[in-house]
Each structure stands twice: as C-alpha cells, then as structure tokens.
Amino acid sequence: MTHAHARAGATTGGQGAVALLDRTRAVVDPRLRSTVETLPGSIRRVAMYHFGWEEADGTPATGQAGKAIRPALVLAAARALGGDPAPAVRAATAVELAHNFTLLHDDIVDEDPTRRHRPTAWNVFGVPDALMTGDAMLALALRLLAEDGHPASAAASARLAACVIELCAGQQADCAFEQRPPQEVTLDECLAMATAKTGALLGCSCALGALYAGAGEREVAALDAFGREAGLAFQLIDDLIGIWGDPDRTGKPAGADLVAHKKSLPVVAALTSGTVAGAELAGLYAEPALDEAGVRAAADAVERAGARDWAQTEAADRMARAVHELSLAVPDLEAAGDLLALAEFVTRRSR
C-alpha cells in the first residue's frame, strides 16, 4: 500500500466518521481478505461466510466485513501522534481478526441466531466449525504481528495477547452473571465486565496505533485509556440498542437482550435501583421465558427505574473521560480529529 493511500484515511473539514470507516475498509479489507484466504479449505469457507464475502454454498456475496471501527482506531491513533499509518495496516488487520474471533465465539455462547442480517456462522455450519474458525482467526492475528518486521511488532503482539486474555475473562464474567440471581449482580461488577469485554480491545487498538507511531509509554497508556473509556460508552449505547433497537437496523429481534435475560448495564442499573420498577423487572427475569408482552413490560420497567436515562448519562460521562485521556497524549486535539470522530460515531449510533 502506498503512503498516499494510507494518508487518504485522514478526515479533513466536515468529513465524518462514516467516510473515514469507508476509507479504512478500502486499505484494510484487501489485507484482511488475503490473510483469511490462507486458511485451510473448510475453515476458510466458514470465515468467508462470516465476513460476508461468500454465501454458505461458497458462491460470492456482496456483504461487508464489518464497520472496521477497531482498524480505524489503529490508523487514527498513529496519525494523531504524528506517525505514518501505512506501516500500521498489518496491526489494524490483526485487531479486526481478533475482534471477529470474539464475534464468532460470542455468537455461540449467546446462541445468537443472526448477525449482519443473516444466520450466524454456527447456525449455518455448526458449533464445532464456527469455534475452530474463531480459534484460527486469533492465530492469524498473532501471526500477522509476529511476521511483521516493524520495531513495534513484538510489543504490539504482547499487548494484543494480553488484551485477548482480558476479553476472555470479561466474557466468562458475563456468562457467570447469567447464573446468578438478578439482584446479586452489582453495577460495579457489570461495569468492570464491560470494560474488559468491550473497552479492552478498543483501548488496545488505539495503543497499537500509538506503538506503531513510535510513541512513548505515557502516550501509549493514555491512548489505551481513551479507547477503554470510549469502549464503555460504546457498550452502554449497545446495551440500550439491545433493548430498544430497531430490528431492521440491528438485524436482531426487538428486545433481544431482554428475551435472553441478559444482565446488561441498563438492566443491572434497574435491578439495583431500589425502585418498584426494578422489583417488577426482577420478577419478569425470574420467569423462564418472556413473550412479546413480557419483553415490552421489561423494557418499560427498565425505563421507569431510570436506567435508560442513567445509561445515556453514563455514556456521555465516559466520553468526557475519554477526551480527557486523549488530551494527555495529544494536547492539540485538532490533531486527533479522526479519533474523536470515531468515538462520537460509536456512541451516537441510531437506536
């Protein structure tokens, strides 16, 4: 990839995050696809389907591989610290592979039937094939960094590996919450879980960009903290979408998180609110299954308990913290316009 192509990712003037993501896909997707195509046949077929490049029968498809938020963060962080993003494309590809490893496994754990408006990989190919494909994607991510001749590659590989361990711990905690009575999961526990499960990889993405820009330890830590706080804001908004999201936009049924009895952040905020509505929600969650009326009642209880407003306020607070962390590494925030645009994008998605 040429230096000019990498620089094309920078936003200028009124250009927004959507255009930035489009340009990120233009430089990352070819590397991502060529890397995935090195997988053995049966695993490659599952991966190609998961990314939207092929149908289940192997015929070409026109789906997108994803929004590319994490790769965009890698390249934007490198730019914000004055680095050339071109050498960081390999690292950007690695974080996207690691992210999709988590998606394949999360879909299995959560038994999600759809992703990106079509059946999930495990639903089409079975749990074993989807599981092995996720494992292979993680191995590909680490191999990309291990084979990179860039001076930052070793530190980047170690950081990504540590991040994946944290992600797994976050996922394990999330699953453990589902086995506990509704009132026994605290909001602090839930925030820590969300930081590990969502914030860690966004923070790692920013940190890898900083490493590839040759930044010092203080700047790398600040970029990581920026990504983590933005990631928690992202999770809060995502949890709101999981309750009130439009199925036509999300590709999932209305109130999917409530149907699954997930102890998402707004749900836990409601359950621990000490309100009548919180008690009503606990009663609904004690039911083995919720029908459409039950889902509506649960969503209404979350809102009446004040948890919808709390989640929106908390998301805004986390974004303010994110901007503060960013300013520690990039005092002139104009240089970090791409990072700010991406953070704004992920916390203001349509619900």
Secondary structure, DSSP 8 states (H G I E B T S, - for coil): --HHHHHTT---TT--HHHHHHHHHHHHHHHHHHHHTTS-HHHHHHHHHHTTSB-TTS-B----S---HHHHHHHHHHHHTT--SGGGHHHHHHHHHHHHHHHHHHHHHHT--EETTEE-HHHHH-HHHHHHHHHHHHHHHHHHHHT--STTHHHHHHHHHHHHHHHHHHHHHHHHHHTS-GGGS-HHHHHHHHIIIIIHHHHHHHHHHHHHTT--HHHHHHHHHHHHHHHHHHHHHHHHHHHH--HHHHSS-TTHHHHTT---HHHHHHHTS-SHHHHHHHHHHTSS---HHHHHHHHHHHHHTTHHHHHHHHHHHHHHHHHHHHHHH-SSGGGGHHHHHHHHHHHS---
